[in-house]
Amino acid sequence: MATEPDWPWPPGPYQLPGCDCRGCLECPALPVPPLCSPSAPAFWFSPTQEPLGTSRGTARPRRCPTSRHEGNGAGPTPRARPRHRLPRGRGRGQTEGGVASPLRGGRPGHVTPPPVPARRSPGSYAGGGAGPRAAARGSALRRASSPRGESSGTGSLRPLARPRRSAMSPAAVARGLALAALLVLSPAGAARQARRPNVVLILTDDQDVCLGGMTPLKKTNALIAQMGITFLNAYVPSALCCPSRASILTGKYPHNHHVVNNTLEGNCSSKLWQKIQEPFTFPALLKSMCGYQTFFAGKYLNEYGAEDAGGVGHVPPGWSFWYALEKNSKYYNYTLSVNGKARRHGENYSVDYLTDVLANMSLDFLEYKSNFEPFFMMISTPAPHSPWTAAPQYTKSFQNVTAPRNSNFNIHGKNKHWLIRQAKTPMTNSSIQFLDNAYRKRWQTLLSVDDLIEKVVKKLELNGELDNTYIFYTSDNGYHTGQFSLPIDKRQLYEFDIKVPLLVRGPGIKPNQTNKMLVANIDLGPTILDIAGYDLNKTQMDGMSLLPLLRGDKNVTWRSDFLVEYQGEGYNGSDPTCPGLGPGVTHCFPDCVCEDSYNNTYACVRTLSTSWDLQYCEFDDREVFVEVYNLTADPHQINNIAKTIDQEILEKMNYRLMMLQSCSGATCRTPGVFDPGYRFDPRLMFSNHGVRARRFSARSL
């Protein structure tokens, strides 16, 4: 058997800052890369290397490329760092490299790691590995996190046999200790010790905040809201899944990322989106420019996985680990893209319930990721989107809960756009029973999200990473249940559809805070890039970094308004359930109340300043219908004051709307109508997109 060379570090598990089992990432001055820990997972090795099977000298770790660093001693750029990948699954029941597929275990989404190779010693079997039992796992945390408290039933990890070691000279030991001390105590070593923060973004689907959507989430409130900050005025620029999610990823308004609805024709995950926008999303920048390892699990965009747009084989740039749902939210009987490979799930709760699958994949990422790069995780749950399928243990929860009966519930939407006026008032008893049942089931699905958050936070704490991790919790849009006699949906311009929860905890954020500043989901991308240290001036994002607000900086200059825009969905033909309504309507209920139409196309300026709480909206229809609400006097937006408000204010809001509809980047952050620095400059309206008419069209969006 080969003996170990005279390495300059003491024998045994030993890792230095900036180094891993494949060699030093930022240590070009070291004569020999440090050795691997015997407990290192096998997939930490590069694909071209063999695991260390017989001795430490069998597969020498790669040295850092030193050509970039000559003369300055700096570490490699983030793009030079090799990625650490989880083993790619190949579908249920199949294997990769002799390892059981991730979803054969007893808990959903559990990513089974490959066997950890043992050092060969006398009596080891001929393959040089640790044998089949090395694939077993017995983590108490994972057993506790499985649904129904089940164990994965695979046993515990056996300790590995340690290899024989040759004697090291005292001089070699001294050299190793001296080099390690220089590395840690030098300014460069100290900088590496000060790790950049990690970021976790948890995104729910259709979760309102105005109608009690956060009430079921007791654990989330305790672990995020009470430990950080709650934004009381957080909004989305479009009250629909795909445009809103595109705004999160790009930091742009819909008129700049061009995703206008949930269809391929509306640019939702289309080839054009993939070519023009995806390469410049904030996760792509985090990975390529900031050296972050990135993880996505859950619903991406509504048309992701469509055959006309590359199917599930398309993995967007910027993601190190990709576990994306094909198409729209489901809880059972769905397909995941696992790093570009389709994996079909059935209806067995213990292995298929999607919220739990996402939770367990997230835990596995936190267990097996690289410890030498910061990470970004985006966990996008199906809850509380329809079909509102709760986990079995929660189907009896909230039996006495009904939708809130506030002042705009089940009333006629007088002086509103025709689509709101067409709703039948009062609603039928069957419609009310239906929406009450939907409201209750939505809450039930959120209980599994609450469990997911608890597991992720506890795992971060167990890893010692919680204090260096920002956790964001938000939704892609709000929801309504009976407001203005509309049974259930989103898409409308009112507070219940455009306002969302936003909770944040992390380094430097004081606990139990609230903030009333006007923020939007276009701010999430700039904020996370700012946390990573990226220069926001290099982006074309419309949003602003929330980091000064998170830190509690004084005298922060902030926006007083933002843009809401939506392009209605509709068909040329009539809805078969409601032929009397004519062409152009969609999402109709049996009593012929429709939630959308092709001319439910509008743009709004939502203003929140020290003196005004106002919303001004224009529709792109034959009426050029206008709605204006003073939310200080009318928080439920019952009375449209477009015909009674001061004409000067109306004109200023009209000008401001035109400017915001054509803004891009910094011009989207100019002072609002009621700011001291406001001035109307017609050139801002046309500087980026050419002359734009007052009424916008599908082409302009």
VMD Tcl script that draws the C-alpha trace (Angstrom):
set ca {
  {0.00 0.00 0.00}
  {1.21 3.46 -0.86}
  {2.29 5.68 1.97}
  {1.40 9.33 2.33}
  {3.82 12.00 1.20}
  {5.35 14.38 3.69}
  {2.61 17.00 3.60}
  {3.26 20.37 5.27}
  {0.09 20.14 7.42}
  {-0.56 17.94 10.43}
  {-2.38 14.67 9.69}
  {-6.13 14.34 10.22}
  {-9.20 16.26 9.13}
  {-7.91 19.71 8.34}
  {-9.42 22.53 6.37}
  {-8.21 26.07 5.85}
  {-10.28 29.16 5.01}
  {-10.90 29.33 1.30}
  {-9.85 25.71 0.69}
  {-11.77 22.49 0.16}
  {-11.20 18.90 -0.86}
  {-10.27 19.89 -4.39}
  {-7.56 22.27 -3.36}
  {-7.14 25.84 -2.26}
  {-9.45 28.31 -3.92}
  {-7.64 31.39 -2.68}
  {-4.25 30.16 -1.55}
  {-1.85 30.41 -4.50}
  {1.12 30.97 -2.19}
  {0.83 27.53 -0.58}
  {3.26 25.00 -2.03}
  {0.84 22.07 -1.72}
  {-2.96 22.18 -1.44}
  {-4.39 21.07 1.92}
  {-5.68 17.58 2.35}
  {-9.23 16.35 2.24}
  {-11.13 15.59 5.39}
  {-11.98 11.88 5.48}
  {-15.63 12.88 6.01}
  {-15.88 14.98 2.86}
  {-18.81 14.02 0.61}
  {-17.72 12.32 -2.58}
  {-19.41 14.84 -4.87}
  {-17.05 17.57 -3.64}
  {-14.48 16.18 -6.04}
  {-14.41 17.60 -9.52}
  {-15.99 15.38 -12.19}
  {-12.57 14.63 -13.64}
  {-11.05 13.46 -10.37}
  {-11.25 10.11 -8.68}
  {-12.11 10.08 -4.97}
  {-9.22 9.37 -2.65}
  {-9.51 5.59 -2.56}
  {-6.17 4.23 -1.38}
  {-4.16 7.08 0.03}
  {-4.04 10.85 0.16}
  {-1.66 10.77 -2.77}
  {-3.94 8.82 -5.10}
  {-5.89 11.82 -6.43}
  {-4.02 14.99 -5.66}
  {-6.33 18.00 -5.30}
  {-6.03 20.64 -7.97}
  {-3.89 23.68 -7.34}
  {-5.27 27.18 -7.74}
  {-4.66 28.75 -11.15}
  {-1.87 31.14 -10.21}
  {-1.58 33.01 -13.49}
  {-4.28 35.46 -12.38}
  {-2.69 36.23 -9.07}
  {0.99 36.71 -9.74}
  {2.33 39.69 -7.93}
  {-0.69 40.40 -5.74}
  {-1.51 37.24 -3.85}
  {-5.23 37.75 -4.44}
  {-7.59 34.84 -4.69}
  {-9.29 33.82 -7.92}
  {-12.31 35.66 -9.17}
  {-15.65 34.07 -8.29}
  {-16.03 32.79 -11.82}
  {-12.82 30.78 -11.43}
  {-14.18 28.83 -8.49}
  {-15.34 25.32 -9.28}
  {-18.93 24.60 -8.43}
  {-20.02 22.01 -5.92}
  {-22.95 20.13 -7.32}
  {-25.47 17.88 -5.69}
  {-25.82 14.54 -7.45}
  {-28.30 14.84 -10.25}
  {-31.35 12.64 -9.85}
  {-32.42 10.48 -12.75}
  {-36.00 9.78 -11.85}
  {-37.55 7.61 -9.22}
  {-36.07 4.17 -8.82}
  {-33.02 4.86 -10.98}
  {-29.49 5.30 -9.83}
  {-26.45 7.37 -10.55}
  {-23.04 6.02 -9.74}
  {-24.56 3.16 -7.73}
  {-26.48 5.53 -5.45}
  {-30.20 5.21 -4.82}
  {-32.19 8.01 -6.43}
  {-33.11 10.92 -4.17}
  {-36.81 10.11 -3.91}
  {-36.61 6.47 -2.95}
  {-36.34 7.32 0.73}
  {-39.16 7.82 3.20}
  {-39.45 11.62 3.08}
  {-40.34 13.82 0.14}
  {-37.53 15.22 -1.95}
  {-34.80 13.67 0.16}
  {-31.58 13.85 -1.87}
  {-29.62 10.74 -1.00}
  {-25.90 11.48 -1.12}
  {-23.48 9.07 -2.72}
  {-21.50 6.74 -0.49}
  {-18.55 8.47 1.12}
  {-15.42 6.66 -0.10}
  {-13.34 5.06 2.59}
  {-9.56 5.03 2.56}
  {-8.43 1.56 1.76}
  {-6.94 -0.29 4.63}
  {-6.13 -3.97 5.24}
  {-9.35 -5.92 5.02}
  {-11.26 -3.36 2.95}
  {-13.21 -4.75 0.03}
  {-11.68 -4.64 -3.40}
  {-13.70 -1.72 -4.71}
  {-11.86 0.68 -2.41}
  {-15.11 2.21 -1.06}
  {-16.87 1.94 2.24}
  {-19.41 -0.61 1.10}
  {-23.18 -0.34 0.69}
  {-23.77 0.77 4.24}
  {-21.94 4.02 3.59}
  {-25.03 5.26 1.76}
  {-27.19 4.92 4.84}
  {-28.13 7.96 6.89}
  {-29.45 8.40 10.37}
  {-29.76 12.12 10.97}
  {-32.21 12.78 13.77}
  {-33.01 16.16 12.27}
  {-34.04 14.61 8.97}
  {-36.16 11.93 10.61}
  {-37.89 14.63 12.60}
  {-38.54 16.67 9.47}
  {-40.22 13.86 7.55}
  {-44.00 13.98 7.18}
  {-45.93 12.23 9.95}
  {-42.71 12.00 11.88}
  {-41.52 9.04 9.78}
  {-37.96 7.90 9.66}
  {-36.30 7.44 6.32}
  {-35.55 3.95 7.53}
  {-32.07 3.72 6.12}
  {-29.92 3.40 9.21}
  {-26.91 5.46 10.24}
  {-23.66 6.41 8.61}
  {-20.79 4.15 9.61}
  {-17.51 5.72 10.63}
  {-14.88 5.38 7.96}
  {-11.67 3.47 8.32}
  {-8.71 5.82 8.67}
  {-5.71 5.21 6.44}
  {-2.23 4.45 7.65}
  {-0.11 7.55 7.94}
  {3.59 7.89 7.52}
  {5.55 9.73 10.13}
  {5.99 13.45 9.49}
  {9.12 15.28 10.34}
  {8.96 18.06 12.96}
  {10.12 20.49 10.29}
  {7.16 19.64 8.05}
  {4.74 20.13 10.93}
  {6.31 23.50 11.77}
  {6.09 24.64 8.15}
  {2.44 23.71 7.99}
  {1.55 25.51 11.21}
  {3.45 28.62 10.15}
  {1.74 28.76 6.79}
  {-1.67 28.24 8.35}
  {-1.02 31.04 10.85}
  {0.08 33.40 8.10}
  {-3.01 32.56 6.09}
  {-5.46 33.19 8.93}
  {-3.75 36.23 10.47}
  {-2.97 38.09 7.26}
  {-5.37 40.82 6.05}
  {-6.39 38.62 3.15}
  {-7.11 35.76 5.53}
  {-9.11 38.03 7.80}
  {-11.13 39.23 4.83}
  {-11.92 35.65 3.91}
  {-13.05 35.03 7.47}
  {-15.56 37.87 7.13}
  {-17.93 35.90 4.94}
  {-20.42 37.64 2.73}
  {-23.99 37.06 3.92}
  {-26.13 34.24 2.65}
  {-29.66 34.94 1.41}
  {-32.84 32.84 1.51}
  {-35.92 34.03 -0.39}
  {-39.19 32.23 0.34}
  {-41.93 33.04 -2.17}
  {-45.54 31.91 -1.72}
  {-48.17 31.85 -4.46}
  {-51.29 34.08 -4.24}
  {-50.94 34.93 -0.55}
  {-52.82 38.06 0.47}
  {-52.00 40.27 3.44}
  {-55.11 42.48 3.53}
  {-57.54 39.64 4.27}
  {-55.64 37.79 7.00}
  {-53.33 35.69 4.85}
  {-50.52 35.79 7.43}
  {-52.72 34.64 10.34}
  {-52.01 30.86 10.05}
  {-48.24 31.36 9.99}
  {-47.44 31.42 13.69}
  {-43.94 29.97 13.31}
  {-43.09 32.31 10.45}
  {-44.18 35.27 12.50}
  {-42.03 34.15 15.45}
  {-38.95 33.18 13.42}
  {-38.87 36.00 10.84}
  {-41.20 38.89 11.69}
  {-40.43 39.03 15.41}
  {-36.72 38.54 14.73}
  {-36.58 41.20 12.02}
  {-38.67 43.73 10.13}
  {-42.18 43.73 8.65}
  {-42.88 46.07 5.73}
  {-46.45 47.31 6.09}
  {-46.68 48.77 2.58}
  {-45.21 46.16 0.26}
  {-46.69 45.87 -3.22}
  {-46.33 44.12 -6.56}
  {-46.31 45.99 -9.91}
  {-48.69 43.42 -11.44}
  {-51.30 41.35 -9.59}
  {-50.62 38.14 -11.51}
  {-48.15 35.32 -11.02}
  {-45.90 35.37 -14.09}
  {-45.47 39.16 -14.54}
  {-44.88 39.56 -10.81}
  {-42.30 36.76 -10.65}
  {-40.54 38.20 -13.67}
  {-40.37 41.53 -11.79}
  {-38.77 39.79 -8.81}
  {-36.13 38.11 -10.98}
  {-35.29 41.14 -13.12}
  {-35.98 44.05 -10.74}
  {-38.02 45.62 -13.53}
  {-41.54 46.79 -14.20}
  {-43.58 44.67 -16.66}
  {-43.20 47.23 -19.46}
  {-39.42 46.66 -19.25}
  {-39.28 42.87 -18.89}
  {-42.27 42.46 -21.29}
  {-43.99 39.63 -19.39}
  {-47.60 40.80 -19.41}
  {-49.65 37.73 -18.41}
  {-49.50 33.99 -17.74}
  {-49.33 32.84 -21.37}
  {-46.47 32.12 -23.75}
  {-47.93 34.78 -25.99}
  {-47.68 37.14 -23.02}
  {-43.93 36.30 -22.82}
  {-44.25 34.03 -19.76}
  {-41.11 31.85 -19.91}
  {-41.07 32.23 -23.70}
  {-38.02 31.88 -25.92}
  {-37.82 35.67 -26.04}
  {-37.81 35.89 -22.22}
  {-35.10 33.24 -22.09}
  {-32.94 35.09 -24.58}
  {-33.41 38.71 -23.50}
  {-34.14 38.70 -19.76}
  {-32.96 35.48 -18.10}
  {-29.22 36.09 -18.57}
  {-29.53 39.32 -16.56}
  {-31.69 38.23 -13.64}
  {-30.26 38.84 -10.21}
  {-29.50 35.11 -9.58}
  {-27.45 35.06 -12.79}
  {-25.44 38.03 -11.54}
  {-25.06 36.51 -8.08}
  {-23.56 33.37 -9.55}
  {-21.42 34.77 -12.35}
  {-20.25 38.03 -10.81}
  {-20.46 37.51 -7.03}
  {-19.38 33.90 -6.65}
  {-22.57 32.72 -4.94}
  {-23.80 29.15 -5.16}
  {-27.49 29.32 -6.05}
  {-30.38 26.95 -5.37}
  {-33.92 27.05 -6.74}
  {-36.81 24.80 -5.74}
  {-40.49 25.15 -6.62}
  {-42.68 27.11 -9.01}
  {-40.68 29.28 -11.42}
  {-42.90 30.82 -14.12}
  {-46.35 29.57 -15.13}
  {-45.28 28.40 -18.59}
  {-41.92 26.96 -17.55}
  {-41.52 23.53 -19.09}
  {-43.73 24.21 -22.12}
  {-42.53 22.24 -25.13}
  {-42.55 25.36 -27.28}
  {-40.08 26.98 -24.89}
  {-37.56 24.19 -24.43}
  {-39.42 21.91 -22.03}
  {-38.05 20.99 -18.61}
  {-34.61 20.51 -20.15}
  {-34.16 24.27 -20.10}
  {-32.28 25.38 -16.99}
  {-32.11 29.18 -16.74}
  {-28.64 30.70 -16.34}
  {-27.65 31.54 -12.81}
  {-28.68 28.39 -10.96}
  {-26.18 25.91 -9.52}
  {-28.97 23.58 -8.37}
  {-32.33 23.55 -10.14}
  {-35.50 21.79 -8.93}
  {-38.30 23.57 -10.81}
  {-41.98 22.73 -11.15}
  {-43.31 22.24 -14.65}
  {-46.03 24.82 -15.34}
  {-48.41 26.02 -12.59}
  {-48.80 25.16 -8.91}
  {-49.81 21.65 -7.89}
  {-49.40 19.58 -4.76}
  {-49.51 16.06 -6.27}
  {-49.12 14.54 -9.75}
  {-46.56 17.00 -11.07}
  {-43.21 16.97 -12.86}
  {-40.01 18.56 -11.58}
  {-37.02 19.56 -13.65}
  {-34.08 18.25 -11.64}
  {-31.14 20.06 -13.20}
  {-32.84 19.67 -16.58}
  {-34.03 16.06 -16.15}
  {-37.75 15.34 -15.77}
  {-38.84 13.61 -12.58}
  {-42.48 12.64 -12.26}
  {-44.25 12.60 -8.89}
  {-47.46 10.86 -7.96}
  {-49.96 11.21 -5.13}
  {-48.25 9.47 -2.21}
  {-48.08 12.03 0.58}
  {-44.94 10.64 2.17}
  {-42.84 11.18 -0.97}
  {-44.80 13.50 -3.26}
  {-46.46 16.36 -1.37}
  {-44.75 19.28 -3.05}
  {-44.35 21.69 -0.12}
  {-42.62 18.96 1.89}
  {-40.54 17.91 -1.11}
  {-39.27 21.49 -1.37}
  {-38.54 21.59 2.35}
  {-36.46 18.43 2.26}
  {-34.56 19.39 -0.89}
  {-33.72 22.66 0.84}
  {-32.43 20.85 3.90}
  {-30.27 18.62 1.73}
  {-28.79 21.62 -0.03}
  {-27.92 23.19 3.32}
  {-26.33 19.92 4.37}
  {-24.17 19.28 1.29}
  {-23.42 22.71 -0.21}
  {-19.92 24.12 -0.26}
  {-18.90 25.85 2.95}
  {-16.45 28.12 1.14}
  {-18.87 30.15 -0.94}
  {-21.89 32.18 0.16}
  {-25.23 30.85 -1.01}
  {-28.56 32.09 -2.27}
  {-31.68 29.94 -1.97}
  {-35.06 30.65 -3.58}
  {-37.85 28.39 -2.32}
  {-41.09 28.95 -4.23}
  {-44.03 27.09 -2.70}
  {-47.32 26.17 -4.41}
  {-49.32 27.30 -1.37}
  {-51.78 28.88 -1.06}
  {-52.54 28.67 -4.81}
  {-55.41 26.49 -6.05}
  {-56.17 23.56 -5.96}
  {-55.62 24.21 -2.22}
  {-54.68 20.62 -1.34}
  {-53.66 20.51 2.32}
  {-51.35 17.94 3.89}
  {-53.38 15.13 5.53}
  {-52.60 16.29 9.06}
  {-54.04 19.75 8.36}
  {-57.28 18.96 6.52}
  {-59.35 19.45 9.69}
  {-57.81 22.79 10.63}
  {-59.76 26.07 10.69}
  {-63.16 24.41 10.38}
  {-64.96 27.50 11.72}
  {-63.01 30.06 9.65}
  {-64.79 32.06 6.93}
  {-63.64 34.80 4.57}
  {-63.61 38.26 6.19}
  {-66.85 40.22 5.89}
  {-65.31 43.67 5.60}
  {-67.04 46.71 4.16}
  {-66.28 45.88 0.51}
  {-67.44 42.25 0.79}
  {-70.43 41.27 -1.35}
  {-71.30 44.80 -2.48}
  {-71.85 46.24 -5.92}
  {-68.79 47.92 -7.42}
  {-70.50 51.12 -8.44}
  {-68.51 53.74 -10.36}
  {-65.90 51.11 -11.25}
  {-64.67 49.54 -14.46}
  {-67.34 47.54 -16.29}
  {-65.73 44.19 -15.35}
  {-66.37 44.97 -11.67}
  {-69.84 46.32 -12.33}
  {-70.88 43.10 -14.12}
  {-70.55 41.02 -10.94}
  {-73.91 39.90 -9.54}
  {-74.79 41.45 -6.19}
  {-75.62 39.97 -3.79}
  {-73.65 36.81 -4.50}
  {-75.50 33.51 -4.51}
  {-75.31 31.28 -1.43}
  {-73.38 28.71 -3.45}
  {-70.77 31.32 -4.39}
  {-70.35 32.38 -0.77}
  {-70.01 28.78 0.39}
  {-67.44 28.17 -2.35}
  {-65.28 31.17 -1.45}
  {-65.48 30.41 2.29}
  {-64.30 26.87 1.60}
  {-61.47 28.19 -0.62}
  {-60.40 30.66 2.08}
  {-60.26 27.88 4.68}
  {-58.30 25.53 2.43}
  {-55.81 28.27 1.57}
  {-55.01 28.63 5.24}
  {-54.62 24.86 5.57}
  {-52.01 24.72 2.80}
  {-50.04 27.51 4.48}
  {-49.47 25.36 7.58}
  {-47.02 23.23 5.58}
  {-45.22 26.42 4.51}
  {-44.98 27.31 8.19}
  {-43.35 23.93 8.83}
  {-40.94 24.46 5.92}
  {-39.76 27.76 7.33}
  {-39.23 26.28 10.77}
  {-37.11 23.47 9.31}
  {-34.97 25.80 7.22}
  {-34.37 28.24 10.09}
  {-33.47 25.42 12.48}
  {-31.09 23.91 9.94}
  {-29.36 27.26 9.42}
  {-29.02 27.58 13.18}
  {-27.66 24.04 13.47}
  {-25.10 24.85 10.78}
  {-24.04 28.01 12.59}
  {-25.13 30.11 9.58}
  {-28.32 31.76 10.82}
  {-26.64 34.92 12.09}
  {-25.02 35.47 8.69}
  {-28.13 34.82 6.61}
  {-30.85 37.19 5.39}
  {-34.26 35.53 5.12}
  {-36.94 37.20 2.98}
  {-40.57 36.07 3.01}
  {-43.09 37.40 0.48}
  {-45.76 36.48 -2.10}
  {-46.11 37.06 -5.84}
  {-49.50 38.79 -5.50}
  {-52.48 39.19 -3.21}
  {-55.97 37.70 -3.51}
  {-59.64 38.48 -3.05}
  {-62.53 36.43 -1.71}
  {-65.85 38.16 -2.28}
  {-64.73 41.79 -2.49}
  {-67.04 43.78 -4.80}
  {-68.91 40.49 -5.33}
  {-65.97 38.91 -7.21}
  {-65.77 35.33 -5.83}
  {-62.04 34.46 -5.91}
  {-58.99 35.51 -7.92}
  {-56.43 38.29 -8.24}
  {-55.63 40.54 -11.32}
  {-57.48 43.63 -10.07}
  {-55.99 47.00 -9.18}
  {-57.22 47.11 -5.58}
  {-55.19 46.78 -2.39}
  {-56.29 43.20 -1.67}
  {-54.70 42.06 -4.96}
  {-51.56 44.22 -5.21}
  {-50.46 44.31 -1.55}
  {-48.33 41.42 -0.23}
  {-46.52 40.37 2.95}
  {-42.81 41.17 3.20}
  {-40.83 40.01 6.23}
  {-37.03 40.12 6.52}
  {-34.53 39.03 9.17}
  {-30.77 39.03 8.96}
  {-27.46 40.56 10.04}
  {-27.83 44.05 11.44}
  {-31.65 44.00 11.44}
  {-33.12 44.81 14.83}
  {-35.93 42.51 15.98}
  {-39.64 43.31 16.09}
  {-39.59 46.28 13.71}
  {-42.19 47.63 11.31}
  {-41.57 49.93 8.37}
  {-44.17 52.04 6.53}
  {-42.06 52.96 3.51}
  {-43.54 52.19 0.06}
  {-41.66 49.14 -1.23}
  {-42.24 46.79 -4.15}
  {-41.05 43.40 -5.31}
  {-38.87 45.09 -7.95}
  {-36.71 46.04 -4.96}
  {-35.84 42.45 -4.03}
  {-33.26 41.91 -6.80}
  {-31.37 45.17 -6.14}
  {-31.45 44.46 -2.39}
  {-29.97 41.00 -2.70}
  {-27.28 42.18 -5.12}
  {-26.47 45.02 -2.71}
  {-26.13 42.50 0.11}
  {-23.69 40.53 -2.08}
  {-21.63 43.67 -2.72}
  {-22.52 44.10 -6.39}
  {-22.46 47.60 -7.89}
  {-26.11 48.39 -8.68}
  {-25.05 51.09 -11.14}
  {-24.06 48.27 -13.47}
  {-27.65 47.02 -13.68}
  {-30.70 48.34 -15.52}
  {-33.05 47.53 -12.67}
  {-36.00 49.79 -11.88}
  {-36.13 48.97 -8.17}
  {-34.21 50.28 -5.16}
  {-32.10 48.48 -2.56}
  {-33.89 47.98 0.74}
  {-30.58 47.58 2.55}
  {-30.57 51.12 4.04}
  {-34.06 50.47 5.43}
  {-33.03 47.07 6.78}
  {-30.05 48.61 8.57}
  {-32.17 51.43 9.97}
  {-30.16 54.19 8.27}
  {-31.31 57.71 9.05}
  {-32.35 60.35 6.50}
  {-32.90 57.84 3.70}
  {-34.38 59.36 0.54}
  {-37.16 57.04 -0.59}
  {-39.87 56.82 -3.23}
  {-43.39 58.12 -2.70}
  {-45.04 56.30 -5.60}
  {-44.70 53.34 -7.93}
  {-46.34 51.89 -11.02}
  {-48.95 49.11 -11.24}
  {-49.71 47.74 -14.71}
  {-51.64 44.79 -16.06}
  {-52.70 43.54 -19.49}
  {-55.97 41.61 -19.40}
  {-56.34 38.08 -20.68}
  {-59.24 37.20 -22.94}
  {-60.28 35.16 -25.94}
  {-61.81 36.06 -29.27}
  {-64.67 33.66 -28.66}
  {-67.32 33.70 -25.95}
  {-66.94 31.78 -22.72}
  {-68.95 28.54 -23.20}
  {-70.49 28.84 -19.73}
  {-71.61 32.45 -20.34}
  {-72.28 32.97 -24.06}
  {-74.45 36.00 -23.32}
  {-71.45 38.03 -22.17}
  {-69.95 38.10 -25.63}
  {-66.30 37.62 -26.64}
  {-63.28 38.70 -24.66}
  {-64.05 37.49 -21.11}
  {-62.30 34.72 -19.21}
  {-62.12 33.06 -15.79}
  {-65.90 32.97 -15.47}
  {-67.83 31.27 -12.68}
  {-71.02 29.22 -13.20}
  {-73.20 32.22 -12.32}
  {-71.44 34.15 -15.14}
  {-69.31 36.40 -12.98}
  {-66.03 36.81 -14.88}
  {-62.72 37.78 -13.27}
  {-60.88 38.98 -16.38}
  {-61.27 40.28 -19.92}
  {-59.03 41.45 -22.74}
  {-59.75 45.09 -21.90}
  {-59.15 44.66 -18.17}
  {-55.92 46.44 -19.09}
  {-54.87 49.24 -16.81}
  {-52.01 51.23 -15.32}
  {-51.96 52.96 -11.94}
  {-49.83 55.27 -9.86}
  {-49.95 54.19 -6.23}
  {-48.86 57.15 -4.08}
  {-47.99 57.10 -0.40}
  {-46.48 60.32 0.95}
  {-46.68 62.31 4.19}
  {-49.77 64.13 2.92}
  {-51.44 61.74 0.47}
  {-52.46 58.07 0.33}
  {-53.81 57.95 -3.21}
  {-54.31 55.60 -6.13}
  {-54.86 56.86 -9.69}
  {-55.69 54.35 -12.48}
  {-56.52 54.47 -16.19}
  {-58.01 51.66 -18.27}
  {-57.15 51.01 -21.89}
  {-60.71 50.56 -23.10}
  {-63.25 52.49 -25.13}
  {-64.24 54.54 -22.10}
  {-60.64 55.33 -21.10}
  {-62.12 54.72 -17.67}
  {-60.43 56.37 -14.67}
  {-60.54 55.28 -11.03}
  {-59.12 57.36 -8.17}
  {-59.19 56.48 -4.46}
  {-58.23 58.40 -1.35}
  {-57.21 55.57 0.93}
  {-56.89 57.78 3.99}
  {-60.65 58.37 3.96}
  {-61.63 55.20 2.08}
  {-59.21 52.33 2.86}
  {-61.46 49.72 1.20}
  {-61.64 51.68 -2.08}
  {-65.42 51.82 -2.29}
  {-65.84 55.38 -3.61}
  {-64.27 56.36 -6.92}
  {-63.49 60.10 -6.63}
  {-62.27 60.61 -10.22}
  {-65.10 63.06 -10.93}
  {-64.74 65.07 -7.70}
  {-61.01 65.30 -7.03}
  {-59.21 68.57 -7.77}
  {-58.53 68.83 -11.50}
  {-54.94 69.94 -10.98}
  {-54.16 66.80 -8.98}
  {-55.83 64.71 -11.66}
  {-53.64 66.22 -14.37}
  {-50.46 65.79 -12.34}
  {-51.28 62.12 -11.72}
  {-51.98 61.63 -15.42}
  {-48.56 63.09 -16.30}
  {-46.86 61.02 -13.65}
  {-48.50 57.86 -14.97}
  {-47.27 58.55 -18.51}
  {-43.74 59.12 -17.24}
  {-43.69 55.92 -15.17}
  {-45.08 53.89 -18.07}
  {-42.04 54.84 -20.14}
  {-39.43 54.85 -17.37}
  {-36.39 52.60 -17.21}
  {-33.77 52.23 -14.50}
  {-33.04 55.48 -12.66}
  {-35.90 57.37 -14.31}
  {-38.31 55.04 -12.47}
  {-37.01 56.45 -9.19}
  {-37.60 60.17 -9.79}
  {-39.62 62.21 -7.24}
  {-43.37 61.65 -7.16}
  {-46.13 64.23 -7.59}
  {-46.23 65.17 -3.91}
  {-42.47 65.19 -3.32}
  {-40.74 68.57 -2.82}
  {-38.40 67.88 -5.73}
  {-41.15 66.96 -8.21}
  {-41.16 68.65 -11.59}
  {-42.84 67.62 -14.79}
  {-40.32 67.06 -17.56}
  {-41.88 65.79 -20.81}
  {-38.48 64.51 -21.97}
  {-38.54 61.84 -19.24}
  {-41.67 60.40 -20.76}
  {-40.06 59.67 -24.10}
  {-36.35 59.22 -23.36}
  {-36.32 55.42 -23.37}
  {-39.14 54.07 -25.44}
  {-40.03 56.74 -27.96}
  {-43.28 58.70 -28.01}
  {-45.96 56.75 -26.19}
  {-49.64 57.54 -26.36}
  {-51.71 58.20 -23.27}
  {-53.58 54.96 -23.78}
  {-51.17 52.04 -23.83}
  {-51.67 48.97 -25.92}
  {-50.66 45.33 -25.89}
  {-47.86 46.14 -28.33}
  {-46.40 48.83 -26.09}
  {-46.37 46.44 -23.17}
}
mol new
graphics top color blue
foreach p $ca { graphics top sphere $p radius 0.5 }
foreach p [lrange $ca 0 end-1] q [lrange $ca 1 end] { graphics top cylinder $p $q radius 0.2 }
display resetview
